Amino acid sequence: MKKIFLALALGTASLLTAQVSVGIRIGPPPAPRAYRMQPRQPGPDYVWVNAYWYPSGKKYKWHQGYWTRAPFQGARWVSPRHEGGMYYQGSWERDSDRFDHNHRWDRDRNRDWDRRR
C-alpha cells in the first residue's frame, strides 16, 4: 500500500510541474518572403516581430513583421516554428509564463499589449 501511495504521489508531482505545448499538425510552411527593411522603431518599449507564415484552415497565411509592445513586463517574443511535422504558434514568454499571440488582434494598433489584465 505504501508503494502504491508513493508512486501516485510522485506521478502527481511530476504532472504538476510539466509544461503543456500545443501544436497543429500541418505540412511545412512555404519559404519566408523577402521584404524591405523594417520601419523605424516607434518608441523605446517596442519590440520587432519578424514576418512569418501561420496556418489558417488547411493553408498558410503570411503575417507581415511589425513593431509591438510586449503584453507583460520582461516578456520576450518566441517566433512560431515548424518542427517534427507540427506547427507551434508564436508566443510571449518569461520564465514559466506564456502568452499566445491571437491573430484576431492584428488590426488593433496595440496588438498583444495590455491584453492581460
N, C-alpha and C positions, 0 to 999 in steps of 0.2 A: 504494500500500500504506500509506503514511504517513497519507493522508487517511482511509482506512478505519479504521485503528487509532485515530486521533484521534476520529473520530465514535463509535466504540464506547466509548472511554474517557469521553467527555463524556456519552454516553447512560447509561452505568452510574453515573456520579457523580450525575446528576440523579435516577435511580431510588433511590439510597441515601438521599437527603435528602428524598424525597417522603413525605408522611403518607398513611395509608390511613384512609378513613372508610367505615364500612359502614352502610347504611340499609336499611329494609324498605319495599317498595313497597306502600302501602295508602292508602285514602282518608283524608281529614282526620278527626281525632277530633271527637267532639261538643264543644259549648261547655263550658268549665270549670264545675263545680258551685260553687254558693255554699256556704260553710261558715263555722262560727263562728270566733271568734278562735283564734289558735294558743295552745297551752298554754304555761305558764311554762317558760323555759329551765332544763333540769335541771342544768346546770353551765357554767362559763365556756368550756370547749372544745367545746361543742355548736353545730352549725350547723342552721338550719331549712331543710328541703327542702319547697318548695311542692307542693301536691297536683297531680296530672296524670293524663291518660289515657295508657295504653300498650297496644300491640297484644298480643292473646292469641288465636292462631289467626287467624280471619277477622274478629274483632270487637275492640273496645277494652274494657279494664277500667279502673276508677277506682282510683287509688292515693292514699290519704289523705296529707296533709302530715305530716311527722314531724321530730323532733329526732334528730340523729345526730352521731357524731364522724367526721371525715374519715379515710380509710384510710391517709393518709400526711401528714407534716408539710407545711404550706403548700398543700395541695390546696384547690381551690375547686370548688363544685358548678356544673356546666353543665346547665341544665334540658333535658329532652327537647323536641324540636321537630318540626314537620311543615312541610317546605318543598319546593317543586318536585315534589310528588307522592311524596316519600319521608319516612319517619319515622326520626328519629335519636334513639337512646335517651340518657337522662341519663348523665352520667359525672363523675368527679372528675378534674380536670386541674391540672397545674402545669408551666409551660414546655412541653416536648415529652413529658412523662409523662402517661399517661392510664390510668384505671381505671374500667371499666364497672360500673354497678350491676347486681346479679343479684337478680331478684325471689324466688328461692328462699330468700334470706337474710332476707326481710321479717319472718318470725315470730321471728327471733333478736333479742334486745334490742340487740345491738351492730351489727346490720346489716352495713355495709361495713367498719366499723372493725376493724383488726387482721387483715384477710384477706390482706394482702400480707406474707408473712414470707420 
